[in-house]
Amino acid sequence: MATQKKSSKSKARPSRKGAAKKPSEMKGKGGSRAAESIMYVLVTVVAVGLLNVAGHFFFERFDFTENRLYSLSQASERLVADLDDEMEITAYFTSDLPPPFNATELYVRNILAEYEAASGGHLQVRFVDPDDDEEQEAARRDGVQEVPHQLIENDSVSVQNGYRGLVIRYLGDRQTLPVIQDTRGLEYEITQAIRLLVNEPSPVGIVQGHGSPTPDEGLASIRGALQHYNLQEVDASEEIDTSLRALLLIGPTEELTETEQRRINEYVMSGGSLGVFGGSMNISIQGGPPSATTVDTGVNDLLSRWGIELGSSLVADARCGRVPMQSRIGIPIPVAYPPAPVVSFTDEQQEHPALFRIPQAPFFFTAPITVTSAFHDLNGVILGRSSEDSSWLLTGDRITLEPRDPREWTIGAERGPHAIMVALDGTLPSAFAESGESGIEPPEQSAEEVRVLVFGSGSVLRDEFLPQNGQQRGSGMALALNAIDWLAGDADLIAIRAKNIEDPALEVPQSVTSARDDAIAAAEEENEEGVNEAIERHNAAQEAWEDKKLAYRLGITFGLPLLVLFFGLIRWQLRSSQRANLEELRKKLASKKKRAA
């Protein structure tokens, strides 16, 4: 019996000894899990690195920005992919430029690498740091300019000269970007320069005379921005060359003869595209306060059979741009200017190439456009309208357009919306049913599908209302260029141009604008008490608006990180609770086994 008892005790000991090892076993398992976690992180890092390397050499980069700011458009890729000969791009960049220009080189390297990859070996890129006399002389020969850069360092301001430009060479010719001012819009500039080296400019005609602007006077900004077109004046009294990619009739103020109208119709019937920019109002902005008078140029005779008519009035809109008004105290003050409506475009309208990704654009001194059932039968589309409740028409034999106190503009009875931009695309009937006195026999309809684009004003193309020196910024310029590209059937640059369009300006609250207008009116009346009271209201409203904008900025800046942190805390709490439950379960199982032993 004693032996049996001793044997029983000896059998029990291994069980107790095994139970004593449980913590160390658990510790070993914890170490194993830690090792597995570290291994998992290392494998993930290596995998991501390998994917990046593979993506760099074998796949496209992913660009999730709305306008694909960091990748090439299909038009740019297609252009360099079709090169027949070798092209070389030399970029001159000084290596130690101060901020923000030191980041420009990285962007240029990335985008030129995209061009190089898309060319299939036909385009070679090299970067030069012109840090010696020979390389600086080479940069100057290529037309790249040395420019000063302001450097702020150790509480002192100095100037550092450097280079940031490039030259493109192809078949013995070259195009130079002397100074890269901004990375925004750079793809457009590079692609346009390459196109000028690869293709001859396409001819686009402008009807001459009749008080219309010319490529040299009035359209210089458009001509500078549309270097891929050869803008040339056309005598509409003669047969119009059908090789023209488009024909533009811009703001005529004198009557078109019947022969000229029929020659224009003849050109359209042969398959040509027509752009009509105004023609019912004569806008005078030189030699005194601006004004408008009605004119009969015969444009409506040309358009009426297509269901389009330009009105003899101007569209005004409370949603408008601002222009400076000279106050009595001698300070120009920006005031709301209803004859310059700011038109917003719907998502559907922005799908049209002429409005591609343009959220809004200004329209100065535009006449309303009336469309009939004939227009809709031809599948015409209205591309732009004034606002519904806050727009009206300015009428009269002579309309005064001088900037004034916003309260002096009276909203008329003919409320909007008013169409100010329309388009036709398809087979059109002839604008004239019979030959008439000219003897020009019109066909029944166009020989093929044609394009007609009509604006209520020619200001959309005129120098006075566009950026100078061929600058691409702004929705107004983008609209003008897109319109001509669409008419000419050349949409390659439209998608690239959409990247350059500035975001719409924030709409200032009514409380701010009304207080500012009251202050202006009180200043005009020399009412010091009224000025002070309006300024106080303006400051309070402005401060409230600034607080609201600050709240939005803080929400965007800190809201997302806090949301991620909150999610992490919840997940940590859940995992802690899960571990606690598992530990409690383990203890119960261990206790149960111990009692069983």
Phi, psi and omega in degrees: 000322179294320179296320179296321179295319179296321178296320179296319179295321180293330177287330182284331184299315179304324181295316179292324179295320177295321179295328180291337182276352184304314180300318180293325177295319178296321178297320177296320178295322177298317178296323179295319178294322178296317178297320178297321179296316179297317179297320180297317179297316180297316178298320179296315180299315180296318180297316178298318178300315179296322177296320178296317179296314179297319179297323181296321186266332190239343185229168177282153171285151177268133180232107184263007175291150187301318182258015179051058185290337187249020176216160183283147172285159180299327180296318179294317179297316181295324182297310182283335177292335182265010179299136180266343183221181183281134176240144180232134174243122176250120180255125178258115180223123173291135192287331187246042178294146179286163175299148000271005187287342178291339177275345182296319183300319181298316179297317181296319178300316182295314184289324177291329174296325177295316176300315183298317180293324182285343186280350181066031177094357181275347182240129178244136181241136173222146180249137181235129172262101185286077184258007174224170186299321183294315180290325177294322177294322177297320178298317180294322178296327179278358177090006178277130188264143170276129185231151179280148177229132180281129180241122178252116185209132178054046177062022177230155181244129177224172181242131178239124178276147180192175183243142172205081181206178180209160178230140180244127181243137179202123177052045176080359178247168181211155171230136186238137166256095189301319180218125175274101185285323187207143179287337178290124182089003183292321179301319179300315182295317181293314181295321178295320178297319179295320179298321179295332178279330186268320187240151172285143177302139180278142182281133175231127184267146174235123181298123185273158178078194176064025179076011181279154176290164180238166178303331180271327183235106177107336182235021184296324181294316178296317180299319179294326181277338182250058182291344178278003173239149173256098180283123183223143180285146184231133175274107185284353177281347177252168177299133186270134182298121183285353178281350176298135180287335178196159177235129183245132173246108192245112172050048178294146177239357178239152189293136171278135178288164178300321180298317180295319178299318183287328176292321177296316177298320179299319179297316180295318181295337178277000177113007181278159178259142184236130172244124179247118183243090181078186180138003178245349181227140176257114183261124178250118180238007181248148173068038178139183180301141179297146180208168180222140175229153180281146177222152175247099184262356182085004180298320181292333174297326180284326188263343192298324182290344175265009175079027182235137176216130175275131182279160179262060180197179178236146179273130173244150185211135177293335172273097192211174175278179179238145177228156181286137175239131180284120180270171181291337179273005173086008181251124176294129182240128178290128181232156177299140186228089185305330177292001176241071181300143170256112188262129175265142182250140179286166178301322179295317179296326180289351175282341177289137184305326181292340182239019189304116178056030174259108184287327179199160180205151178276146176229108180272134168051058183255137175277153176285152178244125177258133178242149182247183179298329178300322178298314180291326178297333179269014179061036176290155180233138173270117186264340182211136178225151171287170182292158192287311188256342187249018176242154181206181182249138172264122185236168178132162179295325176221119184256121178279129186242019181293136177302144184208176175304129183307332181285349179276350175277122182260125179288121183280180185281332184277078183289159181280186009279150176241130178291139179227359179205122182224161182216147173236141180212104181159195177278122185248148172287160177296144178292342181230134183275332183232169184288327180070197184290334183290337182079004179279114185279116181274144172286168180290322182207172182293149183291337180206181179292135183232170180235134176229129180234128184235126173250153178282355184208151174272356183296337181298339181249352189276149182302323186299340187241011183232158174298150182265171176061031175070018180295145186260352187292149171099146182289331179297313178293319179300319179298315180299314182290319178299321181300314181289321177300317181295316178299321182279359179069029182233089186262007186300321184274351184295314181295324179291319182297330182297336179290339187269350187288129181289149177296147178301144180292148176296139180280121182290134180302151181298326181297326179287312184293321181293320178295321179294318179296322178296322179296320179296315181296318180295324177294321178296325181272002182056038179262094186296319180296318179295322178297312182297318180295318180293323179295321178297315178297318180298315181296320179295315179295320179296319180295319178296321179293319179296321178297320180295316178296322179296320179298318178296316181298316180295322178297319179290319184289314186253341184299312181295313176301320179294324178296317177296318179298317179299317178297318179297320179296318179297316180295321178297318179296318179296316181292323177297317178296320179295317178296320179298318178297318179295320179295319178296319178296320179298318180297319179297317179295319179296319180295320180296318179295322181295317179294323180294326180286000000 
